[in-house]
Amino acid sequence: EQKDINVREKIKNNLYQNIQAIKSAVSVRYINKKIRVDEDGNEILSLIIWMENNSGKDVHQVRGKMLMMTNDGIEAATLKINNHQVIRSGSSSLWKGSFSLDTNLNGLVNRRLAKISDKDLKGIWVPELILFSDKSRLQISE
């Protein structure tokens, strides 16, 4: 039983170290959101995320989730982020994503998020992958 506890603690520590390595390589921050209407008349939630490459290498992909939390700690939505823009070493980039406000399940969640004021929201970055120009990667094992 003690051996199982030690193995679980080791896995937990490795996961924490991997997440910290990814977060230090590329800083990610929620900027804002707005609702727009596309050319077909559909309502779309547009989101802007700021990313800064602190790694010393060019980044070719950043993937993870942005947990959108209210200031009182309630999760409003979880949004998948997959940025394929090249971010040069020492540079930053704005990622602009769009999410449907249609009446499907995701649309209902996104509509709830859209109604919350930006001043009452914060984004918590949960990284999954950074792919560098030299094909090396930092990745959270699943």
PyMOL commands that set and color helices and strands:
alter all, ss='L'
color gray80, all
select helices_A, chain A and resi 2-25+105-115+118-120
alter helices_A, ss='H'
color red, helices_A
select strands_A, chain A and resi 26-37+43-53+59-70+75-83+92-100+121-132+137-139
alter strands_A, ss='S'
color yellow, strands_A
deselect
rebuild
show_as cartoon
